[in-house]
Amino acid sequence: MTNRKSAAGKTRLPATPRDLEIIRAVARHGHMVRKQIQRLYFRRDGEIASDQAACRRLTILTQRECLARTRLPVTRGSGPYVYWPGRAATVALDKEERTLPGRGTRRRRVESIAGLAHALEIVDFYIALKEGLERRGGRIVAWLGEGEARYQFGGHGRRLLFSPDAYCLWAFGMEEGSFFLEWDRGTESMTRLSQKLARYQAYYQVRAHHDHLGEMELRPRLLIVVPDERRERKLVAWMARRLQRGEFAALPTVLVAVREVVFRDVLAPIWHQPGQERGVRLVD
């Protein structure tokens, strides 16, 4: 094994390609827990490896400061570890990957239970989508986490910050599609949501996705995942009224679905398009 000191002065490079993939995934998503990492990177012959195998490797990466971790707060017992990039993570990352949000930002977000739950639920969505596509012969071509998907563009005579929760480009058979993800936990008012959609509207009006993503033919849709059916009904009805009045005309197709339903089968006809009655498939 090649020994090499990191900025911390004592950390060695990761030893395996899987180590590098884990560090890059944690950097991309911001935070991950062991079960998520295990589900993605600790498989043998299609089966998930033991908890012990995953824990041993993650402990080594933590000791080498490629990852950092702390316990999730729980009301009883010890919570699972949540991981984020450690001080030596940049040793394992490409130049472009080193521009992801700083470690200090990630550490502060660990202290926000709501913010952490938001981040981890998006990782669960990514895993559900990846596994759902792969079972059907599809794949995720590209995934940008919150830090990577953030983009500044010119609109209405000023610079605007566009900040979706994630971006995905997927392939299924001969088809390709893309979407931006908004993970709604039911805490935002309709006023706040209207402001967010206005930012999306400006983004599409000036065709910023051409420069942002290099997409000339694909026009990313907008997926909004909500916590429950009540929130879904409220949001779909609210958006349908706005669309009928001609507002948000520049928006792409908007699809809304409930979190738990999405986790059961993200590719089923579970998505609701405001103003439409039937369920829509993500890969339609």
N, C-alpha and C positions, 0 to 999 in steps of 0.2 A: 504494500500500500504506500502511495506517495504521501509523504508528510509535507504540509505547507501551512505556514502560519497565516492567520487572518488578521484583520484590523484589531481584533481583540487580543492578538498576540499568542494565542495558544490553540486555535481551532484548526482542525484538519479538514481538507476537502471531503465531501461525501464520497463513499466508496463505490456506489452502484448507480446505474442509470435510474433505477426506481427512486433512490434518494433524491436525485435531481428533479424527477417528476413531482415528487411530494413537495419539495421546497417551492417549485414553480407554481404548483396548484394552490398552496397556502398563500403565496404572494398574490396570485390572481384573485382569489376569493376574499383575502383579508383575514378571515378566521375560519378554522375548521376544527371539528372534534374528532376524536380517534375513530369512532364508528364510520364517519364519512370518509376519512382517509383509508380506512380498512376496506370499505366497500369498493373503493375505486382502485386501490393499488396493492391489496394483499389478497390475491386470488391464485388458486392452483387448480388446474383442470376444471375451471368454471365454478369452483367452490371458494367461498370466503375463508381465508386462513384463520387460525386461532387468534383469540384476543391476545394471548401471551406473545405470539410472534410480532404482532403489530406494536404492542406496548414496548417490547424490547428495542425494536428499531427506532421508534419515536423517542425513546429515552436517550439512545445514542446520539440522535440528531440534535436533541436538546442539550446534551452535555457538550457537544461540539459547537453550540450556539448558532447552528443553522436554523433552528426553531427556538421559540420561547413559548412558555405555557404558564397557565394558572388554572386553578380549579373554578369551575362554574359554581356560582352561589346556588345552594339548594336549602330547603327548609329542614331536611333531615339527612344525616349521613354526609358522605363526601361526594361532591359533584364530579362529573368527568372533567378531564383536562380540556381546555380550549387552547389551540395553537395559533401562533402568528409568526411571521418571519423574525428570526433572531438577528443579532448584530453581525453575524458572519454569513447571512443569507446571500449577500451580494456576490460572494465568492462563487456561488453556484448559478447565478443568474446571468443571462445575456445582457448586453448593454441596454437594449430597449426595455428589458424587464426591470432594470434597476430604477426606472423612472416611475414605478408604481408608488402609491402614497407612502409617506414615511412611517417608520416604525413607531414614532411617538404618537402619531394619529391613531394607529391601530391600538396601541396600548390604552389610550384614553377611552376608546370605544368599548374596550372590554369592561370598563367600569359602568357602562350604561347597559342595564339588562335588556331594555327594549331595543336598543341599537344592536346589541349582540344577537338577540333572537331574530331580528330582521335579517342580519347577515347570514346566520346559520340556516334559516328557512330558504334563502335563495340558493345556498349550496345544495340543500335537499331537492329543490326544484331542478337544478342542473343535473343531479344524479338521476332523478326520475326521468328526465328528458333523454339523457344519454342512454340509459338502459332501455327505455321504451323504443327509441330509434334503432338501437343495435339489435333488439329482438326481432325487428321487422326488416332488417337489412339496411337501415339508414345509419346516419352518423352526424355528429356535430362537427362541422368544418372549422368553425371559429367561435370562440366565446370570449367576450370582453367583460371583465368585472367592472364594478362601479368606477374605480380609479382610471381604468383604461378607456371606458366609454365616455367619460367626461370630455366635453368639447366646447370651445368658445367660437362663436361665429358672429358675423355682422348682420344685424337686422334692425329695421326701424330706426336707422341712424345711430345705433350704438352697439356696443359689444354685449352679447348675451351669453350666459353660461348654460349649456345644455347638459343635464346630469341624470341620465336614466340609471336604473339599478343594475342593468346588464344589457348586453347586446348578444344576439346569437345568429349565426349563419348555419343552416342545416341542409343536408342532402338526403333525399329519399327517392330511391330508384333513379329516374332520369330528371327528377325535379329538384330545384333548390328554392329555398325561401329564407327569409330573415325577419327578425322582430327585435324591438326594444321591450324590456320588461320593467313594469312598475309593480313593486310588491307592496300592496296596501294592507296595513294592519288595522284599519278602521279608526285610526286616531285623527286623521286629517279631516277638516271641514270641507264642504263643497266649495267654499270660497278659495281655500288653499289648492284644492284639486283643479279648480278653474284656472288659477294662475299657472299651475304646472302644465295644463293642456295648452294654454296660450303660448307657452314657451315651445312646446312641440309644434304648434301651428306655425310659429315664426320659422322654426327650423326647416319645416317642409316647404314653406312659401318661398324661401330663398334657395331651396334644393341643397341645403348644406350637407346632406348625406352623400352627395357626389364627392365632395372634398374630404369629408370626415372619414368615410368608409371606402371610397373608391368604387362605389356601386353606381353603375350607370343604368342598368336594366332593372335590378331589384329595388323595390321601394319598401323598406322595412315596415311591417305592421306594428301595432302597439298592443301588447298583452298587459292586462291589469288583473292581478290575482288578489282576491278579497278574502277576508277571514270567515264569512258566513253568508247564508242565503239572504238574510235581511239586508246586509250591506250590498249584496249583488243586485237585488231588486231595486234598491234605492239608486244605485249608481247607474244601472241600465236605463231606468225610467228617466233619470235626470239628463243623461246624455242624449236619449232619444228626443226629448223636448228641445234641447239645444240644437241638435242637428236639424230638426224640423223647421226651426226658425232661421236656418241657414248659417248658424254659428259653427265654428271649427270645420269649415268646408275644406280646408287644406289638409286636414288630418288624413292619415291612411286608414285602412280598416282597423277598427278597434274591437278587440275581443276581451270578454270578461268571464272569469270563472272563479269558483270557490276553492280555497286552498286544499281542503281535504279531498274534494272530488278530483282535483288535479293530481294529487299524489296517488290516487287509486289507478288512474290511467290517463296520463297527460295527452295521449294521442286519440282518445275517444271523442265522439261528438258532444263535448261538454261545454264548449266555448259559446258564449252568447254575444252576438253582434247587436248593439243597440239599434232598434228599429226593425229587427228581423226576429221571426218566431222560432225557427228551427235551430238546433244545436249545430255548431260548426266544428269541423276538425282542424287541428293546428296545421296539418300538412295538406289541406285542401288547396 
